[in-house]
Structures are given as C-alpha cells and as structure tokens.
C-alpha cells in the first residue's frame, strides 16, 4: 500500500466516521482530491458508513477501486449492497467484520463481473446466494468461505481454481460437486471440526464423518487437497465448540476420529508434521486414531488456554506414535504415573526418534501442581540418571503469554 493509502487507513482507524448522505458526499469529494488514482484500499478496525463507499465509487469521476480489504471493521446493514456498486473491483477481502455475522445475502456481489478473488473470512457468517455470484462472476478464480456446509450442491463455476474453507464440520454433509468446478485445482481446509456439540456425536453422525472423509480422499487427482494455513506447518483438529458438553464427549470424539481413516489416502495428511488437538476430551483411543498421520512429528494437546480435557493415559498412547518428536500438554495432578510410564516406554524402545521432547505447561499460581511436577522430575532423574543416554527430554513452561520453555535436565 502506498504512503497515501496508509495515511488514509490510519485516519479511519483513529476515528474517521462519516454518517449521512451529505457528509459522505462531501468527504468523498475531498478524498478524490487526495487520492485521484487510488486503486487499492485497506481498512482495519474502521467504523465505516457504507454511504461513503458508495459515493466514492459513483458520480462523474468515480474512484476505480480494484482491491479492497476490510479487517475487523464495523459497518451497517447495507455493506454488501454498497460493495456491489464497486464495478471495477477485482479483489475483495472481508475479514472478521462483526456486522456480517449471521445469514446475509451476498447476491449483490454478482454485479462485480470482473471479480477475480473473493474472501469471505468472517466466523459465524453464512453467505446466502453464493451460486448467483459464481454464475455471474465468470473471472472468479479464488474463493474463501467460512464453512464447508455453506456451499450449496448446485455451486457451479468454470473459472474457480482455488477454494479455501475456514471450517469444515465433519458431522455435517459436505455437498461439493467438483464436476461443476472443472477448473478447480486446490481445495484448502484450514480447520477441521468433528461436531458442534455432543448431540452430533451420534452413530449416524459417524457415518457422515466417514462419508465426508471418503469424498475428500476420492477427489480427482487434479485437485490438490491442502490442510492448515499456507504460511504455517500445523493443522488444527477440533472436537466440538460446545465446552459445556466436553466432559461427556470423549467417547463420541473417539468414535468420530476413528472414521477419518479414508483421509490417510491424501498426500497432504500422509506428510502432515504438526497437529493441534483442541476443544475435546482426549482419550487414549482418540490418540491411537491419529496413526493415520504417518509422519506426525509434533502433537499439541490443547493450547495455553487448555481447552481440552486430557486423560492421563493419552500421554502414554501419544508417545507410542512412531514418528513423534515433540508432545505438548498441560500438566495436572494425577498425571505423574502416566508421564513416568511414557518416559520408561520411550527409554526402552529400540526404534523411533533419537530423543522425544515432552513439553509440559503449568499454571504459575498452582503450587500443588508445580510440586507434583517437581516430584515427576525427581523420579525421572532417579530412573534415568545418565543424562547423555536419555531418550526423553522434559521441558517445562510456567504461566501464559509468551511461552519460554526450559529443559529440566539442562
């Protein structure tokens, strides 16, 4: 973005907010004088009256905006209608704009006949009318949608080459018909959610999970299926977003994970190196289902907020994954024996990585848990006194925020 465009975006972020037709027209005229040749605009954390946007791009001397990126902006209900008037737009990216949560009709964007990239990256946003947009925008090559089940089965495009889905809920039917997308070459799934709540963990849901897995694994060879974000190596696999039912979800999540087997046929998962499990009750059987990831080197049980319930025996199951080099989890009292058992298993095996690193998070304010972990360390050092021969490296971090890991054995 040019210095002029950056200044414009900064001015918006510092509180520029136009309301009403007259004010919008006056401000639009002023901005035309400042930036007569503006073609690209990025707005971040802006309170935007869409009348300003409409006025800028109409009249005798409209700004011929070709690229527009809106991040965390607050707008009004007329945003999509106003965007449909930007007739020169080629790239439109909408990220986390709260005013678009819920169902919204995106058919006004069908007026953007030259649109080449459309990124609808807003959680809890359900776009209605996508088919009409793809039918009219015959140059559209790149599309991002919030969730897989927002894609209607009649979706058709001869130009679309890349489809990115922020969430795929595996317990809901994924009705993508690639036969109607002959130019599709890349399908990117950023985050996989097994189910929305425990009610979706029913046996019939397990069948849907397997059907979706088979559909993804049987896509034409010309369509490359990718997982996670391009700039990162890891992939997020979530159990359910309803935390209130997490404790009762262990068996359901385990059953659904066991239905992901067909995904092992995909090169992207065969070569997956890093996996995050979150929002789930993790049982040993759930971990054993991860054996489909043949080259998994790094496994995270939850994050700093610890949005998982971890069965202590799942730690022992995890260290038995043949390629695992790093395991991260939050320590709780009652895990001590399982951790020592895991260390003993790794020390006794003849194959596998040379050293397995167990990264243990602990809260800064829980003296009981810290004392329990110190007991684990003493047992570890007593059982395996020769540091140079240890096949396990215990690493700890205390507190949240920026994680600083420190090795127990120096």
N, C-alpha and C positions, 0 to 999 in steps of 0.2 A: 504494500500500500504506500502511496506517495506521502510526503510530509503534509500536504494539504489535506488529504483524505484522513490521515491520522489525527490531525488537529480537529477536523470535523467530528470524528468519532469521539475524541476526548471531550469536546464541547457537549455532546449529547450525554456522555457518562457523568458530567458534572452538573446535570440538572436541566438541560435544554428540553423543554416540553411544550410543544405547540398545541393549542386547543382551539377549535372553531375554524370555520372556513376562511374568514377574513384574515385571521392571524396566520393561518397556514399559507395562504396565498402570498402574503407579504414576506414571510420567511422564505418561501420557495423562490421568490424573485431575488431575494438577497443572496441565497445560496447559489443561484445560477450565475450571478456576477462573480462570486468567489471561485467557483469551480465549473466553468463553462464546458469543459471537456471530460467531466467525470464519467467513468465507465465502470468503476469498481468501488463498492462501499461496504465497510464492515462496521456493524453496530453491536456494541457489547454493553449489557446492563443499562439499556436505554428505556425511558418512558416515551413511547412513540405514539403520537396521534396519526393514524393511517391517512388522514386527510392531507397531511403534509406530503406523504409519499405519493399520493395520487396527484396532487397539484404539481409536484416536481416533474412528473412524467407526462404532463398533458399541456395543452395550450399550443401557441405558435412555435415555441422553442423548447421542446421537451428535452430533459436530460436523457441521453441514450444509455441508461444504465444496463450493463451487460452481466455484472456479477454482484450479487447481494448476499451478505452473510449476516444473520441475526443470531446473537448468542445471549441467552438469559435476558431477553427483552420483555417489557410489559407493554402490551398493545391493547387494542379494542377488538370488538367482535367483527369488524369489517376488514381485518388484516388480509384474509385470503382473497376477498373481492378486490382490494386495492392492489395486491400483488398481481392479480390477473390483468391489470392495466399496463404493466411494465413490458410493453410489446417487444423491446429489444433484449430482454433478459435471456441469458444463455446458461447461467449457473445460479441456482437458488439453494441456500443452505439455512435451515431453521433449526437451531439447537436450544433445547431446554427453555422454551418460551412458555411460561406457565399459563398464559391466556389461551393456549391451544390444547389444554388438557381436556379429555373427553371426546365425544364424537363431533367432527367438523367436516363439512362438505368441501372437498378440495377441487371440485369440478371447475371453479373459476380459473384455475391454473391451466385448463385446457386451451385458454386463449393465447398462451405463450407458445406459439407454434415453432419458435426457434430454440426452445429449451433443450439443453443437452445434458445437464446434471440437475437432479432434484434430490435434496437430502432433507427428509422429514425426521429429524432426530430429536423427538420430544417424547419422553416417557409418559404413559397414560394418555397418549394421543391416538385416537382411532380415526384414520382418514377414510371418509366415505366418498366414493366416486373416483377411485384411482383408475378404473378401467377407462373412463372417459378421457382422463389426462393422457394415458398412454396411447389411446387411439388417435388423439388429435396431435400430440407432440411426436411427430414421426422422426425427429432427430435425437430423441432422448436416448442416451447411451448408459447413464449411470443413475441408479435409483436406490435410495436408502429409506426404509420404512421401520417404524418402531417394533412391530411384532409380526411374526410369520402368519398368524391366523387372520391378520388384516388383509391378506392377499386373496382376492376373490378368484374362484376357479376359472372364470372367463377372462382373466388378465391376458392381454394379447399385445405384443409389440414385435415389430420386425427389426427394430434398431437397438433394443436394450442389450448391452453386453455384460454389465456388472450389476448384480442385485445384492445389496447389503441389508441384513436383518439384525436389528439390535438384540431382539429377544426371540427365541423360539421356545414355545411352551410345548414340550413333547407329548403331554397328555391331551392336546387338542389337535384335531386333524389339520395337517398341512396340505392344502389343496393346490399347490403349484403344479401347473401343467407346462412343462418345458417344451412340449410340442408346439405350443403357441408362442414360444420365445425362441425362434430359430437362431438368433444371433447371440444368445446368452453363452458367455464363456467363463464367468466367475460368479459363484454364489458364496457370499461371506456370512457366516453366522458368528456374531460377536459373543453372545452369552446364551447358554442353554439352561432352561428352567424345566425341571421334571414335571412339576404340577403347581397349581396356585395354592392349594390347601389339601388337607388330609382327605377330604371327600373325593378328590380327584385321584387318590391312590387306590381306587377300587380295581378289581381284576380286569374289568372292561377297559380301564384306562391303561393298564399294562399292555393290552393288545394294541391300543392306539400308538403307544410309545414305540412298540416294535414295528408297526406299520410305517410310522414316520422314519424310523431308522433304516428300514429296508428301502423306502422311497429315496432317501438321500444317498444310500450306497449304490443304488441302481441307476443313477442319473447317467446320461450319455458321457462317454469319455471326453468329449469336447468341453464339458462343463467342469471346471476345477472347483471343488468344494474346499473352502478355507474356514478355519476356526480362529476366533480371537481377533484382536486388532493387528493391523499390518505392522505397526511400529513396536509391538510387544511380542514376546515369545509365548506368553501364557494364555490359558483358556479358562474361563470361569464356568463351572458347572454347579448350578444351584438346585437345592431340593425343593423348597417352597418359600413363598414370601410371607405366608401367614405364620408369624413366630409363635402365636398363641397355641398352635397345634403341633409345634415342633417335637415335643416330647413323645407324642403318640405317633409320630410319623416315621420312626425308624424302620419298621418292617415294610411300610409302603415304599419308602425311598429305596430300600434294599431291593425290593421286587422290581421297581421301575429301572434301577440301574442295571439289573440283570437282563433287561430287554434291549439294551443298547448294543448288544453283540454284533448285529449287522454292520455297525459303523466301523468295525475293525477292517473292513474292506477298503476304506477310504485312505489314500496315501497321507492326507493331512493329519489323520489321527494315528496312523501307524508311526509317523515320525514326530508326534507330539512329545515335547520335552518337559513342559511345565504345566501343572494343573492346579486350580484353586477349587476346593470344595467349600461351599458356604450355604448358610440357611438350611441346614439339615441336621438330623440326628444320625451320626455316623456310627454304624455297627461294623463288626469285623466282616460280615458278608458283603457290605457295601464296598469295602476296600478290595476284597477279592474280585469284585466285578470289574475293577479297574485294570485287570490283567489284559484287557483288550488294547491298552496303550503300551505297546511293546517296548518303546524307547523312553518311557517316562523316567526322567532324572530328578525332577523337583516336584514335591507334593506339599500343598499347603492345606491344613485343616483349619478353616476359618481365617479371619484377619485380626487386626488389632482390637476390633470391637467384639471379637469372639461370638459371631452369630451362628455358632454350631453347638450341638451337644455331642460330646465325644466319649464313646465307650472306651475305657482304658485298653481293652483288648484289641481295639482297632489299631493302636500303635504297633503292637506285635504283628498284626496282619500286614501293616504297611511296610515294615522292614523286610518282609518276605517277597516284595515285588522285585524281580530280578535285576532291574537296571537302576533302581532308586539310589540317588546320591545325597539328597537333602530332604529332610522331613521337618516341617514347621507346624507347631501346635501350641496351644495354651495349656499350661500346667494347672492341674487341680489336685487337691489332696485325694488320695486313693489311687493315683496313677503310679506310685513308686514301684510296686512289684512288676507291673507291666513294662515299665521302662527298663528295669534291670533285666527282665526276661528278654526284651528286644535286644539289648546290648549283648547278652550271652548268646543269643541266636546268631547275631552278626559275627561275633568273635569266633564262633565255632564253624561257620560255613567255609567251604573251600573255594567257592566261585562267587562272582558278583563284583561290584565296585571295590577298589582297594580300601577306601575309607567312606563310611556313611556318616553324614553330619546330622545330628539331631538338634534342631533349633527350638528352644523352649522359651515361650513368653510367660512372664509372671507379672501380676499387678504390683505396683510399687507400695501399696498400702495394706497388703495382706501378709502379716508377719507369720501366720500359721502356714500358709502355702510356701513362703520362702524358706521357712525352717524345714518343711517336709522335703523340699527340693535339695536343700543342703545335705539332708540325710541320704538322698539318692546319689549325690556327688561322692560322699564318703564311701558308700557301698561300691560305687563304680571304681573308685581309685583302689579300694582294698581288693576287689576281684581282679582287676587288670592293672597291676602296679607298674608294669613296664610300658611307659608312655610310647616308646618307639614301636611297640608291637600292637598297639590298639588299632582296631578296625572301626571303632566308633569314636566320633568327636562330639562331645557335649558342648553346646553353645547356648548361652542364655541372653535374654534381654529383659530389662525391668522397666515397667511403665509404658505409656503410649507415646504417640507423636513420632518423631524421627527415630527409627529403630537403630540402636547401636548394639551389635552383637559382640559378645566377648567369650573367648574359649575358656572352658573350665580348666583344661589341662595345660594351659599356657600356649 
